[in-house]
Amino acid sequence: MISLDTLRADALSAQTTPHLARLAAASVRFSSALTEVAFTLPAHMTMLTGSAPDVHGVSSREDRLGLGQPTLAEMLGRAGYATAAVVSSDWLSKGFGFGRGFDSYQEIDLGSSFALRVRRRALATLDRLTATGQPPFLFVHFYDAHSDTEQGGNRRPYWAPPEESAELPATCLKGACAPEGRCATGYLLWANHHPDEVSTRDRECLLSSYLAGVRALDSGVGELLAG
């Protein structure tokens, strides 16, 4: 089970995401799929429990999954599966209840959770799962298409490795900040509420930077699938 956090459907194309396009062409594809809520924490808890947020009750930092709510990993474990997860966002921390039922639940630090590193960890984990002789269930979470955090004075709204961001204009690589000085994710939140104040150039930079991150995400997923 692969989760691609904050990946917009309209960013998918044979040119931008060739690996995902090939996977879609060979798969059953749902073209009209809706999330319960556009927020990483409750949306993923819904995926891993099959329950709506008002049932599983995990929608904020203070919430924890109740013991009476079964998870997919618990059900598969009881059915004889070896289970593991590799996640790359603190919104999927074990503390919320995500780790229940997993034999191994690895949380990669957000500052190093780029797609290729997630892919390497996932493949190594899959090797260990298959070595058990049990049917394996692996949950992998990629975060690269998400906005950058403002840690360490970062000003860039989205991150991508050098090979994907090399063609971006220098102005895009410098990042963007709101009038009150909030940058990266803070700038995106401001821009969402003040769309008329975002210049055409900034819009183009945002889109180009986001698509660079999407391409990096697609490369990581492609290498995972190949492995």
C-alpha positions in Angstrom: 0.0 0.0 0.0 1.6 3.2 -1.2 0.4 6.7 -0.1 1.6 9.8 -2.0 0.9 12.7 0.4 -0.6 15.9 -1.1 -0.3 14.7 -4.7 -2.9 16.4 -6.9 -4.7 14.4 -9.6 -4.1 17.1 -12.2 -0.3 16.8 -11.7 -0.4 13.3 -13.1 0.7 12.9 -16.7 2.8 10.6 -18.9 5.4 13.4 -19.1 5.6 14.4 -15.4 4.8 11.0 -13.7 5.7 8.3 -16.3 6.1 5.5 -13.6 2.7 6.2 -12.1 1.2 6.4 -15.6 2.5 3.0 -16.5 1.2 1.6 -13.2 -2.2 3.1 -13.8 -2.3 1.7 -17.3 -1.8 -1.8 -15.9 -4.1 -1.4 -12.9 -7.7 -1.0 -11.9 -8.0 2.8 -11.6 -10.7 4.8 -9.8 -11.0 8.1 -11.6 -13.5 9.5 -9.1 -12.1 9.0 -5.6 -12.7 11.3 -2.7 -10.9 11.7 0.6 -12.9 11.9 3.9 -10.9 15.1 4.7 -8.0 16.9 3.1 -5.6 16.5 6.1 -2.9 13.8 6.4 -3.7 12.6 9.9 -7.4 11.8 9.8 -7.3 10.8 6.1 -4.7 8.2 6.7 -6.4 6.9 9.8 -9.5 6.4 7.7 -7.5 4.5 5.1 -6.0 2.2 7.7 -9.2 1.6 9.7 -11.9 1.9 7.0 -13.8 4.3 9.4 -14.8 7.9 8.9 -13.1 10.5 11.1 -16.2 10.9 13.3 -15.9 7.1 14.0 -12.1 6.7 14.5 -11.9 10.1 16.3 -8.3 11.0 15.3 -8.3 14.5 13.9 -5.9 16.5 16.0 -2.5 16.3 17.9 -4.3 15.3 21.1 -6.3 12.4 19.6 -5.5 8.7 19.9 -7.1 5.7 18.2 -9.4 3.8 20.6 -8.5 0.2 21.4 -11.9 -1.0 20.2 -11.2 0.2 16.6 -9.4 -2.5 14.6 -6.8 -1.6 12.0 -5.9 -3.1 8.7 -2.5 -4.2 10.0 -4.1 -6.0 13.0 -6.5 -7.8 10.8 -3.8 -8.9 8.3 -1.5 -9.9 11.2 -4.2 -12.2 12.6 -4.5 -13.7 9.1 -0.9 -14.7 9.1 0.8 -11.7 7.3 4.1 -10.2 8.3 3.5 -6.5 8.5 5.7 -3.4 8.3 5.4 0.3 7.5 7.8 3.0 6.4 6.4 6.5 6.9 7.8 10.0 6.4 5.6 12.5 8.3 5.1 13.1 12.0 1.4 13.1 11.3 1.7 9.4 10.9 3.4 8.8 14.2 2.8 5.7 16.2 1.6 7.8 19.0 -1.7 8.3 17.2 -2.3 4.6 16.9 -0.9 4.0 13.4 1.7 1.5 14.6 -0.9 -0.9 16.0 -0.7 -4.3 14.3 2.6 -3.6 12.5 5.5 -5.9 13.3 7.8 -3.0 12.3 6.8 0.6 12.0 9.6 2.9 10.9 9.3 6.7 11.1 11.8 8.6 8.9 12.7 12.0 10.1 11.0 14.7 7.9 14.3 16.4 7.2 15.6 13.3 5.4 12.3 11.8 4.1 13.0 12.3 0.4 11.5 9.8 -2.0 14.7 8.0 -2.9 15.6 7.5 0.8 12.1 6.2 1.6 12.4 3.8 -1.4 15.7 2.4 -0.1 14.3 1.8 3.4 11.1 0.3 2.0 13.0 -2.2 -0.2 15.2 -3.3 2.7 12.1 -3.7 4.8 10.4 -5.7 2.1 13.4 -8.1 2.0 13.0 -8.7 5.7 9.3 -9.3 5.3 9.7 -11.9 2.5 12.4 -13.7 4.5 9.9 -14.6 7.1 8.1 -17.0 4.7 4.8 -15.3 5.6 2.8 -13.3 3.1 4.0 -9.7 3.4 2.1 -6.5 3.8 4.1 -3.3 3.4 2.7 0.3 3.9 4.9 3.0 2.4 4.2 6.7 2.8 5.9 9.4 0.6 5.8 13.1 1.5 7.7 14.8 -1.3 4.9 16.5 -3.0 4.0 18.3 0.3 5.1 21.8 0.9 8.4 22.5 2.6 8.5 23.3 6.3 9.9 26.6 7.5 12.6 24.9 9.6 16.1 26.4 9.6 15.0 29.6 7.8 13.8 27.8 4.7 12.0 30.0 2.2 11.2 27.6 -0.5 7.6 26.5 -0.8 8.4 23.0 -2.2 11.5 20.9 -2.2 13.0 18.8 -5.0 16.5 17.2 -5.5 19.0 19.1 -7.7 18.4 16.9 -10.7 14.7 17.8 -10.7 15.0 21.5 -9.7 18.0 22.4 -12.0 15.7 23.9 -14.6 13.8 26.1 -12.2 14.5 29.9 -12.4 16.8 31.2 -9.7 13.9 33.4 -8.4 12.0 30.2 -7.6 14.8 28.6 -5.7 15.0 31.6 -3.4 11.5 30.9 -2.1 8.7 33.2 -1.2 7.4 34.9 1.9 4.2 36.5 2.9 4.1 40.2 3.8 4.3 39.3 7.5 7.5 37.3 6.9 6.0 33.7 6.8 7.8 31.6 4.2 7.6 28.1 2.8 4.4 26.4 4.1 3.4 29.7 5.8 3.6 31.5 2.5 1.4 28.9 0.8 -1.3 29.2 3.6 -1.2 33.0 3.2 -1.4 32.8 -0.6 -4.4 30.5 -0.4 -6.3 33.2 1.5 -5.0 36.1 -0.6 -5.0 34.8 -4.2 -5.3 38.3 -5.7 -2.0 39.3 -4.1 0.0 36.5 -5.7 1.7 37.6 -8.9 1.7 35.6 -12.1 5.4 35.0 -11.8 4.9 33.7 -8.3 2.1 31.4 -9.4 4.4 30.0 -12.1 7.2 29.5 -9.6 4.8 27.7 -7.2 3.6 25.4 -9.9 7.0 24.7 -11.4 8.5 24.0 -7.9 5.6 21.7 -7.0 5.9 19.7 -10.3 9.6 19.3 -9.6 8.7 17.6 -6.3 6.1 15.5 -8.1 8.8 14.3 -10.6 11.1 13.3 -7.7 8.2 11.5 -6.1 7.5 9.6 -9.3 11.1 8.6 -9.6 11.2 7.2 -6.0 8.0 5.2 -6.6 9.3 3.9 -9.9 12.4 2.6 -8.3 10.3 1.0 -5.5 8.1 -0.7 -8.0 11.1 -1.9 -10.0 12.7 -3.3 -6.9 
